[in-house]
């Protein structure tokens, strides 16, 4: 399972890198209903996604409109939350790696937890089907 641990650490490093690149200072992502007429030709309504004091560009969904549920989803997964999740998952991986050295129930549980943590990355080219729980 050391390959799985290395795989998970690499994915968490990628998640962290992307979140850090998206984060600016300590601002948070929010969805707001707000009008700003200083930016011409930019529709600003309750579908607008803000990052701190600036508008995050519209995400295209065919018609170019962002649905409220999509804006809420993006806001809930802001860089700060992703970084907190990366930290928590690294701690879990570290503990599981420690328990893999024991040949008891802890070892089996650690393997299962690592497999479950890797599941969201199953579409990554380095993911191995043998890791699927």
C-alpha positions in Angstrom: 0.0 0.0 0.0 3.0 2.4 0.0 2.2 3.1 -3.6 -1.3 4.1 -2.6 0.1 6.4 0.1 2.5 8.0 -2.4 -0.4 8.4 -4.9 -2.6 10.1 -2.2 0.2 12.4 -1.1 0.8 13.5 -4.7 -3.0 14.2 -5.2 -3.2 16.2 -2.0 -0.1 18.2 -3.0 -1.9 19.0 -6.3 -5.1 20.0 -4.5 -3.0 22.2 -2.2 -1.1 23.8 -5.1 -4.4 24.6 -7.0 -6.1 26.0 -3.9 -3.1 28.2 -3.0 -3.0 29.5 -6.6 -6.7 30.4 -6.3 -6.4 32.0 -2.9 -5.4 35.6 -2.6 -4.7 36.9 0.8 -7.4 35.7 3.3 -10.5 36.5 1.3 -13.3 34.0 1.1 -15.6 33.0 -1.8 -19.2 34.0 -1.4 -22.4 34.1 -3.5 -24.1 37.5 -3.3 -26.9 39.4 -4.8 -25.2 42.7 -5.7 -25.2 45.3 -8.4 -22.1 47.1 -9.6 -22.6 49.4 -12.5 -19.0 50.4 -12.6 -18.3 47.3 -14.7 -20.1 47.7 -18.0 -21.5 44.7 -19.9 -21.1 42.4 -16.9 -24.3 40.9 -15.6 -24.3 41.0 -11.8 -27.1 39.3 -10.0 -27.7 36.6 -7.5 -25.8 34.2 -9.7 -22.6 36.2 -9.4 -19.7 34.6 -7.5 -17.5 36.9 -5.6 -14.0 36.2 -4.2 -13.4 38.9 -1.5 -14.2 42.2 -3.3 -13.8 41.0 -6.9 -16.1 39.1 -9.2 -15.0 35.6 -10.2 -15.7 35.1 -13.9 -18.9 33.4 -15.0 -18.7 29.7 -15.5 -20.1 28.7 -18.9 -22.9 26.1 -18.9 -24.0 26.3 -22.5 -26.2 29.4 -22.0 -23.4 31.2 -20.0 -25.5 31.5 -16.9 -24.5 30.1 -13.6 -27.3 28.6 -11.6 -27.6 29.6 -7.9 -26.9 26.0 -6.8 -23.7 26.0 -8.9 -22.6 29.3 -7.4 -23.3 28.0 -3.9 -21.3 24.8 -4.5 -18.3 26.8 -5.8 -18.5 29.2 -2.8 -18.7 26.3 -0.3 -15.5 24.8 -1.8 -13.4 27.9 -1.6 -9.6 27.6 -1.3 -9.6 27.9 2.5 -11.9 24.9 2.8 -9.8 22.9 0.3 -6.7 23.7 2.2 -8.3 22.6 5.5 -9.5 19.3 3.9 -6.0 18.7 2.5 -4.5 19.1 6.0 -7.1 16.8 7.5 -6.6 14.1 4.8 -2.8 14.3 5.2 -3.2 13.6 8.9 -5.5 10.6 8.1 -2.9 9.3 5.6 -0.1 9.7 8.1 -2.1 7.8 10.8 -3.1 5.1 8.3 0.5 4.6 7.2 1.5 4.2 10.8 -1.2 1.6 11.5 -0.3 -0.4 8.3 2.8 -1.6 10.2 0.6 -3.6 12.7 -0.9 -6.9 11.7 -4.2 -6.6 13.4 -7.6 -5.0 12.7 -5.9 -1.6 12.6 -3.9 -2.7 9.5 -7.0 -3.7 7.6 -8.9 -0.6 8.6 -6.0 1.6 7.5 -5.9 0.0 4.1 -9.7 0.4 3.7 -9.5 4.1 4.7 -6.7 4.8 2.3 -8.6 3.1 -0.5 -11.7 5.2 0.3 -9.6 8.4 0.4 -8.2 7.6 -3.1 -11.6 6.9 -4.6 -12.4 10.6 -5.6 -9.2 10.4 -7.7 -10.2 7.3 -9.6 -10.2 9.2 -12.9 -6.5 10.1 -12.5 -4.3 8.2 -14.9 -2.1 6.9 -12.0 -5.0 5.4 -10.1 -4.9 1.6 -10.0 -8.1 -0.4 -10.1 -6.7 -2.7 -7.4 -7.1 0.2 -4.9 -10.8 0.4 -5.5 -12.7 -0.6 -2.3 
